[in-house]
Amino acid sequence: MTTPPTPHGPAPETERRRAGIAAFLVAATASFAFFAFFPGLPHVIDWGAILVSLTVGGLARWARLVRIDKKRRDLG
């Protein structure tokens, strides 16, 4: 059973969570792709590249959530 749509869109917490997940996935994937395909780097994905990609994803998630909170605070 699905919940009926609301005229105001998703709840703020749901929107915040989705934005954080999306920011993490995009940044981690982009960082991982950089290590995998950038010319001149060894084309071997090691633990360092994985950890850096996860860190970049975490920083992007944090930055996006801070921006959402700041925007929400400025609007009301």
PDB file as gemmi writes it, atoms N, CA and C in Angstrom:
CRYST1    1.000    1.000    1.000  90.00  90.00  90.00 P 1                      
ATOM      1  N   MET A   1       0.833  -1.161   0.000  1.00  0.00           N  
ATOM      2  CA  MET A   1       0.000   0.000   0.000  1.00  0.00           C  
ATOM      3  C   MET A   1       0.889   1.239   0.000  1.00  0.00           C  
ATOM      4  N   THR A   2       0.598   2.184  -0.849  1.00  0.00           N  
ATOM      5  CA  THR A   2       1.398   3.398  -0.925  1.00  0.00           C  
ATOM      6  C   THR A   2       0.723   4.526  -0.176  1.00  0.00           C  
ATOM      7  N   THR A   3       1.534   5.479   0.228  1.00  0.00           N  
ATOM      8  CA  THR A   3       0.983   6.633   0.924  1.00  0.00           C  
ATOM      9  C   THR A   3       0.481   7.637  -0.107  1.00  0.00           C  
ATOM     10  N   PRO A   4      -0.591   8.325   0.194  1.00  0.00           N  
ATOM     11  CA  PRO A   4      -1.109   9.305  -0.772  1.00  0.00           C  
ATOM     12  C   PRO A   4      -0.165  10.496  -0.887  1.00  0.00           C  
ATOM     13  N   PRO A   5      -0.054  11.077  -2.075  1.00  0.00           N  
ATOM     14  CA  PRO A   5       0.830  12.231  -2.234  1.00  0.00           C  
ATOM     15  C   PRO A   5       0.298  13.438  -1.465  1.00  0.00           C  
ATOM     16  N   THR A   6       1.203  14.220  -0.963  1.00  0.00           N  
ATOM     17  CA  THR A   6       0.815  15.430  -0.241  1.00  0.00           C  
ATOM     18  C   THR A   6       1.054  16.640  -1.141  1.00  0.00           C  
ATOM     19  N   PRO A   7       0.305  17.688  -0.958  1.00  0.00           N  
ATOM     20  CA  PRO A   7       0.488  18.855  -1.819  1.00  0.00           C  
ATOM     21  C   PRO A   7       1.788  19.606  -1.548  1.00  0.00           C  
ATOM     22  N   HIS A   8       2.399  19.348  -0.418  1.00  0.00           N  
ATOM     23  CA  HIS A   8       3.617  20.068  -0.051  1.00  0.00           C  
ATOM     24  C   HIS A   8       4.890  19.308  -0.405  1.00  0.00           C  
ATOM     25  N   GLY A   9       4.779  18.149  -0.992  1.00  0.00           N  
ATOM     26  CA  GLY A   9       5.954  17.367  -1.341  1.00  0.00           C  
ATOM     27  C   GLY A   9       6.415  16.516  -0.170  1.00  0.00           C  
ATOM     28  N   PRO A  10       7.618  15.941  -0.290  1.00  0.00           N  
ATOM     29  CA  PRO A  10       8.101  15.072   0.790  1.00  0.00           C  
ATOM     30  C   PRO A  10       8.426  15.865   2.052  1.00  0.00           C  
ATOM     31  N   ALA A  11       8.440  15.163   3.145  1.00  0.00           N  
ATOM     32  CA  ALA A  11       8.774  15.787   4.426  1.00  0.00           C  
ATOM     33  C   ALA A  11      10.209  16.319   4.363  1.00  0.00           C  
ATOM     34  N   PRO A  12      10.494  17.367   5.121  1.00  0.00           N  
ATOM     35  CA  PRO A  12      11.849  17.944   5.087  1.00  0.00           C  
ATOM     36  C   PRO A  12      12.945  16.936   5.443  1.00  0.00           C  
ATOM     37  N   GLU A  13      12.689  16.062   6.406  1.00  0.00           N  
ATOM     38  CA  GLU A  13      13.694  15.056   6.771  1.00  0.00           C  
ATOM     39  C   GLU A  13      13.938  14.081   5.625  1.00  0.00           C  
ATOM     40  N   THR A  14      12.882  13.706   4.922  1.00  0.00           N  
ATOM     41  CA  THR A  14      13.029  12.795   3.784  1.00  0.00           C  
ATOM     42  C   THR A  14      13.816  13.465   2.673  1.00  0.00           C  
ATOM     43  N   GLU A  15      13.520  14.717   2.403  1.00  0.00           N  
ATOM     44  CA  GLU A  15      14.238  15.465   1.377  1.00  0.00           C  
ATOM     45  C   GLU A  15      15.712  15.596   1.741  1.00  0.00           C  
ATOM     46  N   ARG A  16      15.976  15.882   3.005  1.00  0.00           N  
ATOM     47  CA  ARG A  16      17.356  16.033   3.486  1.00  0.00           C  
ATOM     48  C   ARG A  16      18.126  14.715   3.347  1.00  0.00           C  
ATOM     49  N   ARG A  17      17.472  13.620   3.698  1.00  0.00           N  
ATOM     50  CA  ARG A  17      18.120  12.311   3.613  1.00  0.00           C  
ATOM     51  C   ARG A  17      18.418  11.936   2.164  1.00  0.00           C  
ATOM     52  N   ARG A  18      17.440  12.146   1.279  1.00  0.00           N  
ATOM     53  CA  ARG A  18      17.645  11.827  -0.140  1.00  0.00           C  
ATOM     54  C   ARG A  18      18.775  12.654  -0.736  1.00  0.00           C  
ATOM     55  N   ALA A  19      18.821  13.928  -0.393  1.00  0.00           N  
ATOM     56  CA  ALA A  19      19.881  14.800  -0.914  1.00  0.00           C  
ATOM     57  C   ALA A  19      21.248  14.349  -0.414  1.00  0.00           C  
ATOM     58  N   GLY A  20      21.324  13.939   0.846  1.00  0.00           N  
ATOM     59  CA  GLY A  20      22.595  13.457   1.396  1.00  0.00           C  
ATOM     60  C   GLY A  20      23.063  12.186   0.719  1.00  0.00           C  
ATOM     61  N   ILE A  21      22.146  11.276   0.484  1.00  0.00           N  
ATOM     62  CA  ILE A  21      22.502  10.016  -0.183  1.00  0.00           C  
ATOM     63  C   ILE A  21      22.952  10.285  -1.610  1.00  0.00           C  
ATOM     64  N   ALA A  22      22.222  11.142  -2.318  1.00  0.00           N  
ATOM     65  CA  ALA A  22      22.575  11.455  -3.702  1.00  0.00           C  
ATOM     66  C   ALA A  22      23.942  12.132  -3.778  1.00  0.00           C  
ATOM     67  N   ALA A  23      24.203  13.077  -2.889  1.00  0.00           N  
ATOM     68  CA  ALA A  23      25.496  13.773  -2.885  1.00  0.00           C  
ATOM     69  C   ALA A  23      26.630  12.792  -2.611  1.00  0.00           C  
ATOM     70  N   PHE A  24      26.431  11.892  -1.654  1.00  0.00           N  
ATOM     71  CA  PHE A  24      27.468  10.905  -1.344  1.00  0.00           C  
ATOM     72  C   PHE A  24      27.748  10.010  -2.545  1.00  0.00           C  
ATOM     73  N   LEU A  25      26.698   9.484  -3.163  1.00  0.00           N  
ATOM     74  CA  LEU A  25      26.886   8.568  -4.282  1.00  0.00           C  
ATOM     75  C   LEU A  25      27.547   9.244  -5.478  1.00  0.00           C  
ATOM     76  N   VAL A  26      27.126  10.447  -5.807  1.00  0.00           N  
ATOM     77  CA  VAL A  26      27.709  11.145  -6.951  1.00  0.00           C  
ATOM     78  C   VAL A  26      29.189  11.450  -6.704  1.00  0.00           C  
ATOM     79  N   ALA A  27      29.514  11.978  -5.540  1.00  0.00           N  
ATOM     80  CA  ALA A  27      30.900  12.342  -5.248  1.00  0.00           C  
ATOM     81  C   ALA A  27      31.804  11.115  -5.133  1.00  0.00           C  
ATOM     82  N   ALA A  28      31.329  10.074  -4.475  1.00  0.00           N  
ATOM     83  CA  ALA A  28      32.146   8.864  -4.341  1.00  0.00           C  
ATOM     84  C   ALA A  28      32.372   8.212  -5.702  1.00  0.00           C  
ATOM     85  N   THR A  29      31.347   8.173  -6.544  1.00  0.00           N  
ATOM     86  CA  THR A  29      31.485   7.590  -7.872  1.00  0.00           C  
ATOM     87  C   THR A  29      32.433   8.420  -8.732  1.00  0.00           C  
ATOM     88  N   ALA A  30      32.307   9.743  -8.677  1.00  0.00           N  
ATOM     89  CA  ALA A  30      33.193  10.604  -9.464  1.00  0.00           C  
ATOM     90  C   ALA A  30      34.642  10.460  -9.012  1.00  0.00           C  
ATOM     91  N   SER A  31      34.859  10.409  -7.721  1.00  0.00           N  
ATOM     92  CA  SER A  31      36.221  10.241  -7.205  1.00  0.00           C  
ATOM     93  C   SER A  31      36.785   8.876  -7.590  1.00  0.00           C  
ATOM     94  N   PHE A  32      35.969   7.859  -7.466  1.00  0.00           N  
ATOM     95  CA  PHE A  32      36.396   6.508  -7.842  1.00  0.00           C  
ATOM     96  C   PHE A  32      36.721   6.439  -9.332  1.00  0.00           C  
ATOM     97  N   ALA A  33      35.898   7.067 -10.167  1.00  0.00           N  
ATOM     98  CA  ALA A  33      36.145   7.090 -11.615  1.00  0.00           C  
ATOM     99  C   ALA A  33      37.428   7.853 -11.928  1.00  0.00           C  
ATOM    100  N   PHE A  34      37.690   8.922 -11.186  1.00  0.00           N  
ATOM    101  CA  PHE A  34      38.935   9.667 -11.381  1.00  0.00           C  
ATOM    102  C   PHE A  34      40.138   8.754 -11.177  1.00  0.00           C  
ATOM    103  N   PHE A  35      40.149   7.998 -10.101  1.00  0.00           N  
ATOM    104  CA  PHE A  35      41.275   7.104  -9.836  1.00  0.00           C  
ATOM    105  C   PHE A  35      41.348   5.973 -10.845  1.00  0.00           C  
ATOM    106  N   ALA A  36      40.226   5.577 -11.401  1.00  0.00           N  
ATOM    107  CA  ALA A  36      40.210   4.452 -12.329  1.00  0.00           C  
ATOM    108  C   ALA A  36      40.631   4.851 -13.743  1.00  0.00           C  
ATOM    109  N   PHE A  37      40.269   6.067 -14.181  1.00  0.00           N  
ATOM    110  CA  PHE A  37      40.426   6.395 -15.585  1.00  0.00           C  
ATOM    111  C   PHE A  37      41.328   7.569 -15.908  1.00  0.00           C  
ATOM    112  N   PHE A  38      41.787   8.334 -14.917  1.00  0.00           N  
ATOM    113  CA  PHE A  38      42.610   9.502 -15.215  1.00  0.00           C  
ATOM    114  C   PHE A  38      43.956   9.066 -15.780  1.00  0.00           C  
ATOM    115  N   PRO A  39      44.349   9.607 -16.948  1.00  0.00           N  
ATOM    116  CA  PRO A  39      45.633   9.213 -17.537  1.00  0.00           C  
ATOM    117  C   PRO A  39      46.804   9.623 -16.645  1.00  0.00           C  
ATOM    118  N   GLY A  40      47.768   8.772 -16.582  1.00  0.00           N  
ATOM    119  CA  GLY A  40      48.957   9.052 -15.797  1.00  0.00           C  
ATOM    120  C   GLY A  40      48.947   8.406 -14.424  1.00  0.00           C  
ATOM    121  N   LEU A  41      47.796   8.056 -13.940  1.00  0.00           N  
ATOM    122  CA  LEU A  41      47.731   7.354 -12.662  1.00  0.00           C  
ATOM    123  C   LEU A  41      47.768   5.854 -12.930  1.00  0.00           C  
ATOM    124  N   PRO A  42      48.320   5.104 -12.021  1.00  0.00           N  
ATOM    125  CA  PRO A  42      48.253   3.657 -12.219  1.00  0.00           C  
ATOM    126  C   PRO A  42      46.783   3.216 -12.198  1.00  0.00           C  
ATOM    127  N   HIS A  43      46.424   2.398 -13.132  1.00  0.00           N  
ATOM    128  CA  HIS A  43      45.028   1.980 -13.271  1.00  0.00           C  
ATOM    129  C   HIS A  43      44.705   0.783 -12.382  1.00  0.00           C  
ATOM    130  N   VAL A  44      45.116   0.914 -11.158  1.00  0.00           N  
ATOM    131  CA  VAL A  44      44.837  -0.117 -10.174  1.00  0.00           C  
ATOM    132  C   VAL A  44      44.112   0.561  -9.015  1.00  0.00           C  
ATOM    133  N   ILE A  45      42.947   0.070  -8.708  1.00  0.00           N  
ATOM    134  CA  ILE A  45      42.204   0.616  -7.584  1.00  0.00           C  
ATOM    135  C   ILE A  45      42.681  -0.113  -6.327  1.00  0.00           C  
ATOM    136  N   ASP A  46      43.315   0.634  -5.432  1.00  0.00           N  
ATOM    137  CA  ASP A  46      43.792   0.048  -4.195  1.00  0.00           C  
ATOM    138  C   ASP A  46      42.957   0.583  -3.031  1.00  0.00           C  
ATOM    139  N   TRP A  47      43.303   0.169  -1.828  1.00  0.00           N  
ATOM    140  CA  TRP A  47      42.533   0.576  -0.658  1.00  0.00           C  
ATOM    141  C   TRP A  47      42.597   2.078  -0.431  1.00  0.00           C  
ATOM    142  N   GLY A  48      43.711   2.689  -0.797  1.00  0.00           N  
ATOM    143  CA  GLY A  48      43.832   4.134  -0.642  1.00  0.00           C  
ATOM    144  C   GLY A  48      42.817   4.880  -1.496  1.00  0.00           C  
ATOM    145  N   ALA A  49      42.653   4.446  -2.742  1.00  0.00           N  
ATOM    146  CA  ALA A  49      41.685   5.085  -3.636  1.00  0.00           C  
ATOM    147  C   ALA A  49      40.256   4.881  -3.122  1.00  0.00           C  
ATOM    148  N   ILE A  50      39.981   3.712  -2.588  1.00  0.00           N  
ATOM    149  CA  ILE A  50      38.647   3.441  -2.046  1.00  0.00           C  
ATOM    150  C   ILE A  50      38.376   4.327  -0.832  1.00  0.00           C  
ATOM    151  N   LEU A  51      39.351   4.435   0.060  1.00  0.00           N  
ATOM    152  CA  LEU A  51      39.179   5.264   1.252  1.00  0.00           C  
ATOM    153  C   LEU A  51      39.038   6.743   0.894  1.00  0.00           C  
ATOM    154  N   VAL A  52      39.832   7.210  -0.076  1.00  0.00           N  
ATOM    155  CA  VAL A  52      39.721   8.604  -0.507  1.00  0.00           C  
ATOM    156  C   VAL A  52      38.354   8.848  -1.130  1.00  0.00           C  
ATOM    157  N   SER A  53      37.865   7.924  -1.931  1.00  0.00           N  
ATOM    158  CA  SER A  53      36.557   8.073  -2.558  1.00  0.00           C  
ATOM    159  C   SER A  53      35.450   8.130  -1.510  1.00  0.00           C  
ATOM    160  N   LEU A  54      35.532   7.292  -0.503  1.00  0.00           N  
ATOM    161  CA  LEU A  54      34.538   7.320   0.574  1.00  0.00           C  
ATOM    162  C   LEU A  54      34.619   8.624   1.370  1.00  0.00           C  
ATOM    163  N   THR A  55      35.832   9.118   1.579  1.00  0.00           N  
ATOM    164  CA  THR A  55      36.008  10.381   2.289  1.00  0.00           C  
ATOM    165  C   THR A  55      35.441  11.542   1.486  1.00  0.00           C  
ATOM    166  N   VAL A  56      35.717  11.560   0.197  1.00  0.00           N  
ATOM    167  CA  VAL A  56      35.168  12.615  -0.667  1.00  0.00           C  
ATOM    168  C   VAL A  56      33.643  12.545  -0.664  1.00  0.00           C  
ATOM    169  N   GLY A  57      33.090  11.357  -0.735  1.00  0.00           N  
ATOM    170  CA  GLY A  57      31.643  11.202  -0.677  1.00  0.00           C  
ATOM    171  C   GLY A  57      31.068  11.704   0.635  1.00  0.00           C  
ATOM    172  N   GLY A  58      31.736  11.392   1.730  1.00  0.00           N  
ATOM    173  CA  GLY A  58      31.290  11.868   3.039  1.00  0.00           C  
ATOM    174  C   GLY A  58      31.351  13.380   3.163  1.00  0.00           C  
ATOM    175  N   LEU A  59      32.408  13.983   2.631  1.00  0.00           N  
ATOM    176  CA  LEU A  59      32.519  15.437   2.660  1.00  0.00           C  
ATOM    177  C   LEU A  59      31.454  16.098   1.793  1.00  0.00           C  
ATOM    178  N   ALA A  60      31.165  15.508   0.641  1.00  0.00           N  
ATOM    179  CA  ALA A  60      30.119  16.055  -0.223  1.00  0.00           C  
ATOM    180  C   ALA A  60      28.757  15.954   0.452  1.00  0.00           C  
ATOM    181  N   ARG A  61      28.491  14.843   1.121  1.00  0.00           N  
ATOM    182  CA  ARG A  61      27.224  14.673   1.852  1.00  0.00           C  
ATOM    183  C   ARG A  61      27.105  15.710   2.953  1.00  0.00           C  
ATOM    184  N   TRP A  62      28.166  15.885   3.715  1.00  0.00           N  
ATOM    185  CA  TRP A  62      28.174  16.862   4.789  1.00  0.00           C  
ATOM    186  C   TRP A  62      27.934  18.268   4.246  1.00  0.00           C  
ATOM    187  N   ALA A  63      28.626  18.642   3.160  1.00  0.00           N  
ATOM    188  CA  ALA A  63      28.472  19.972   2.573  1.00  0.00           C  
ATOM    189  C   ALA A  63      27.045  20.189   2.070  1.00  0.00           C  
ATOM    190  N   ARG A  64      26.460  19.183   1.454  1.00  0.00           N  
ATOM    191  CA  ARG A  64      25.091  19.309   0.941  1.00  0.00           C  
ATOM    192  C   ARG A  64      24.092  19.470   2.085  1.00  0.00           C  
ATOM    193  N   LEU A  65      24.261  18.713   3.152  1.00  0.00           N  
ATOM    194  CA  LEU A  65      23.341  18.819   4.290  1.00  0.00           C  
ATOM    195  C   LEU A  65      23.468  20.170   4.979  1.00  0.00           C  
ATOM    196  N   VAL A  66      24.685  20.696   5.079  1.00  0.00           N  
ATOM    197  CA  VAL A  66      24.880  22.016   5.670  1.00  0.00           C  
ATOM    198  C   VAL A  66      24.198  23.069   4.803  1.00  0.00           C  
ATOM    199  N   ARG A  67      24.326  22.923   3.486  1.00  0.00           N  
ATOM    200  CA  ARG A  67      23.693  23.889   2.584  1.00  0.00           C  
ATOM    201  C   ARG A  67      22.159  23.834   2.697  1.00  0.00           C  
ATOM    202  N   ILE A  68      21.610  22.635   2.779  1.00  0.00           N  
ATOM    203  CA  ILE A  68      20.159  22.494   2.923  1.00  0.00           C  
ATOM    204  C   ILE A  68      19.692  23.117   4.234  1.00  0.00           C  
ATOM    205  N   ASP A  69      20.411  22.844   5.325  1.00  0.00           N  
ATOM    206  CA  ASP A  69      20.039  23.411   6.620  1.00  0.00           C  
ATOM    207  C   ASP A  69      20.125  24.946   6.610  1.00  0.00           C  
ATOM    208  N   LYS A  70      21.164  25.477   5.974  1.00  0.00           N  
ATOM    209  CA  LYS A  70      21.323  26.915   5.894  1.00  0.00           C  
ATOM    210  C   LYS A  70      20.206  27.531   5.061  1.00  0.00           C  
ATOM    211  N   LYS A  71      19.859  26.899   3.955  1.00  0.00           N  
ATOM    212  CA  LYS A  71      18.781  27.398   3.108  1.00  0.00           C  
ATOM    213  C   LYS A  71      17.452  27.387   3.866  1.00  0.00           C  
ATOM    214  N   ARG A  72      17.188  26.297   4.574  1.00  0.00           N  
ATOM    215  CA  ARG A  72      15.954  26.182   5.353  1.00  0.00           C  
ATOM    216  C   ARG A  72      15.901  27.231   6.464  1.00  0.00           C  
ATOM    217  N   ARG A  73      17.048  27.483   7.101  1.00  0.00           N  
ATOM    218  CA  ARG A  73      17.110  28.469   8.181  1.00  0.00           C  
ATOM    219  C   ARG A  73      16.885  29.884   7.638  1.00  0.00           C  
ATOM    220  N   ASP A  74      17.432  30.169   6.440  1.00  0.00           N  
ATOM    221  CA  ASP A  74      17.265  31.490   5.841  1.00  0.00           C  
ATOM    222  C   ASP A  74      15.834  31.739   5.373  1.00  0.00           C  
ATOM    223  N   LEU A  75      15.143  30.672   4.952  1.00  0.00           N  
ATOM    224  CA  LEU A  75      13.781  30.833   4.465  1.00  0.00           C  
ATOM    225  C   LEU A  75      12.753  30.956   5.582  1.00  0.00           C  
ATOM    226  N   GLY A  76      13.074  30.470   6.713  1.00  0.00           N  
ATOM    227  CA  GLY A  76      12.052  30.596   7.750  1.00  0.00           C  
ATOM    228  C   GLY A  76      12.402  29.862   8.932  1.00  0.00           C  
TER     229      GLY A  76                                                      
END                                                                             
